Amino acid sequence: MRLSLFLLTPLLLAAAPPDWGTAHELEVRLSSFAFTPERIELKSGDAYRLHLVNTAGGGHNFDAPEFFAKAQVAATDRPRIAKGTIELKGGETADIRFVAPAPGTYKLHCSHLLHASFGMTGEIVVH
């Protein structure tokens, strides 16, 4: 029996929800055709609270479908993400909690008409 508990402990710990109270805070500003910062660096397996701020008068989005498909997003925040995209009206903010996925580089852009062409692109790098 002790051996069974010993073997199950890692599985139980892996299934435990993250402690969002100790999540790293990360702010990204969306402005007229830019993300600030445009390169987001994360550590795989760490919990984060992403605070998005649209400082522009018009709408923008944070489009990173590959990243959001692999990240462990908090259940209550999942409805805010549609097909890997978070839409923000002018002046709007959004908070998304997630655990960073496996190491890799994930593309980020605003998918509104011509916004990426004007330079509204970036990347999420997970170490």
Contacts in CASP RR format, 6 or more apart in sequence:
PFRMAT RR
TARGET T0000
AUTHOR 0000-0000-0000
METHOD contacts of the structure
MODEL  1
MRLSLFLLTPLLLAAAPPDWGTAHELEVRLSSFAFTPERIELKSGDAYRL
HLVNTAGGGHNFDAPEFFAKAQVAATDRPRIAKGTIELKGGETADIRFVA
PAPGTYKLHCSHLLHASFGMTGEIVVH
18 47 0 8 1.000
18 72 0 8 1.000
18 74 0 8 1.000
18 97 0 8 1.000
18 99 0 8 1.000
19 47 0 8 1.000
20 47 0 8 1.000
20 49 0 8 1.000
20 74 0 8 1.000
20 97 0 8 1.000
22 47 0 8 1.000
23 46 0 8 1.000
23 47 0 8 1.000
23 48 0 8 1.000
23 49 0 8 1.000
23 97 0 8 1.000
24 46 0 8 1.000
24 47 0 8 1.000
24 48 0 8 1.000
24 49 0 8 1.000
25 48 0 8 1.000
25 49 0 8 1.000
25 51 0 8 1.000
26 40 0 8 1.000
26 42 0 8 1.000
26 48 0 8 1.000
26 49 0 8 1.000
26 50 0 8 1.000
26 51 0 8 1.000
27 50 0 8 1.000
27 51 0 8 1.000
27 52 0 8 1.000
27 53 0 8 1.000
28 35 0 8 1.000
28 36 0 8 1.000
28 37 0 8 1.000
28 40 0 8 1.000
28 50 0 8 1.000
28 51 0 8 1.000
28 52 0 8 1.000
28 53 0 8 1.000
28 62 0 8 1.000
29 35 0 8 1.000
29 36 0 8 1.000
29 53 0 8 1.000
29 54 0 8 1.000
29 55 0 8 1.000
30 52 0 8 1.000
30 53 0 8 1.000
30 54 0 8 1.000
30 55 0 8 1.000
30 56 0 8 1.000
30 60 0 8 1.000
30 61 0 8 1.000
30 62 0 8 1.000
30 88 0 8 1.000
30 110 0 8 1.000
30 120 0 8 1.000
31 54 0 8 1.000
31 55 0 8 1.000
31 56 0 8 1.000
32 56 0 8 1.000
33 110 0 8 1.000
33 115 0 8 1.000
33 118 0 8 1.000
33 119 0 8 1.000
33 120 0 8 1.000
34 119 0 8 1.000
34 120 0 8 1.000
35 62 0 8 1.000
35 108 0 8 1.000
35 110 0 8 1.000
35 120 0 8 1.000
35 121 0 8 1.000
35 122 0 8 1.000
38 121 0 8 1.000
38 122 0 8 1.000
38 123 0 8 1.000
39 122 0 8 1.000
39 123 0 8 1.000
39 125 0 8 1.000
40 108 0 8 1.000
40 122 0 8 1.000
40 123 0 8 1.000
40 124 0 8 1.000
40 125 0 8 1.000
41 125 0 8 1.000
41 126 0 8 1.000
41 127 0 8 1.000
42 48 0 8 1.000
42 100 0 8 1.000
42 124 0 8 1.000
42 125 0 8 1.000
42 126 0 8 1.000
42 127 0 8 1.000
43 100 0 8 1.000
43 126 0 8 1.000
43 127 0 8 1.000
44 100 0 8 1.000
44 101 0 8 1.000
44 102 0 8 1.000
44 103 0 8 1.000
44 126 0 8 1.000
44 127 0 8 1.000
45 99 0 8 1.000
45 100 0 8 1.000
45 101 0 8 1.000
46 99 0 8 1.000
46 100 0 8 1.000
47 97 0 8 1.000
47 98 0 8 1.000
47 99 0 8 1.000
48 97 0 8 1.000
48 98 0 8 1.000
48 99 0 8 1.000
48 100 0 8 1.000
49 95 0 8 1.000
49 96 0 8 1.000
49 97 0 8 1.000
50 95 0 8 1.000
50 96 0 8 1.000
50 97 0 8 1.000
50 98 0 8 1.000
51 93 0 8 1.000
51 94 0 8 1.000
51 95 0 8 1.000
52 62 0 8 1.000
52 86 0 8 1.000
52 88 0 8 1.000
52 93 0 8 1.000
52 94 0 8 1.000
52 95 0 8 1.000
52 96 0 8 1.000
53 91 0 8 1.000
53 93 0 8 1.000
54 60 0 8 1.000
54 88 0 8 1.000
54 89 0 8 1.000
54 90 0 8 1.000
54 91 0 8 1.000
54 92 0 8 1.000
54 93 0 8 1.000
55 91 0 8 1.000
56 90 0 8 1.000
56 91 0 8 1.000
57 90 0 8 1.000
57 91 0 8 1.000
58 89 0 8 1.000
58 90 0 8 1.000
58 91 0 8 1.000
59 87 0 8 1.000
59 88 0 8 1.000
59 89 0 8 1.000
59 90 0 8 1.000
59 92 0 8 1.000
59 112 0 8 1.000
60 88 0 8 1.000
60 90 0 8 1.000
60 110 0 8 1.000
60 112 0 8 1.000
60 115 0 8 1.000
60 120 0 8 1.000
61 85 0 8 1.000
61 86 0 8 1.000
61 87 0 8 1.000
61 88 0 8 1.000
61 110 0 8 1.000
61 111 0 8 1.000
61 112 0 8 1.000
62 85 0 8 1.000
62 86 0 8 1.000
62 88 0 8 1.000
62 108 0 8 1.000
62 110 0 8 1.000
63 84 0 8 1.000
63 85 0 8 1.000
63 86 0 8 1.000
63 108 0 8 1.000
63 109 0 8 1.000
63 110 0 8 1.000
63 111 0 8 1.000
64 84 0 8 1.000
64 85 0 8 1.000
64 106 0 8 1.000
64 107 0 8 1.000
64 108 0 8 1.000
64 124 0 8 1.000
65 83 0 8 1.000
65 84 0 8 1.000
65 85 0 8 1.000
66 106 0 8 1.000
66 107 0 8 1.000
67 84 0 8 1.000
67 101 0 8 1.000
67 106 0 8 1.000
67 108 0 8 1.000
67 124 0 8 1.000
68 81 0 8 1.000
68 84 0 8 1.000
68 98 0 8 1.000
69 84 0 8 1.000
70 101 0 8 1.000
70 102 0 8 1.000
70 106 0 8 1.000
71 98 0 8 1.000
71 99 0 8 1.000
71 100 0 8 1.000
71 101 0 8 1.000
72 98 0 8 1.000
72 99 0 8 1.000
72 101 0 8 1.000
73 81 0 8 1.000
73 96 0 8 1.000
73 97 0 8 1.000
73 98 0 8 1.000
74 96 0 8 1.000
74 97 0 8 1.000
74 98 0 8 1.000
77 95 0 8 1.000
77 96 0 8 1.000
77 97 0 8 1.000
77 98 0 8 1.000
80 86 0 8 1.000
80 94 0 8 1.000
80 96 0 8 1.000
81 96 0 8 1.000
85 111 0 8 1.000
86 94 0 8 1.000
86 96 0 8 1.000
88 94 0 8 1.000
100 126 0 8 1.000
101 126 0 8 1.000
102 126 0 8 1.000
103 126 0 8 1.000
103 127 0 8 1.000
104 125 0 8 1.000
104 126 0 8 1.000
105 123 0 8 1.000
105 124 0 8 1.000
105 125 0 8 1.000
105 126 0 8 1.000
106 123 0 8 1.000
106 124 0 8 1.000
106 125 0 8 1.000
106 126 0 8 1.000
107 121 0 8 1.000
107 122 0 8 1.000
107 123 0 8 1.000
108 121 0 8 1.000
108 122 0 8 1.000
108 123 0 8 1.000
108 124 0 8 1.000
109 115 0 8 1.000
109 116 0 8 1.000
109 120 0 8 1.000
109 121 0 8 1.000
109 122 0 8 1.000
110 116 0 8 1.000
110 120 0 8 1.000
110 121 0 8 1.000
END
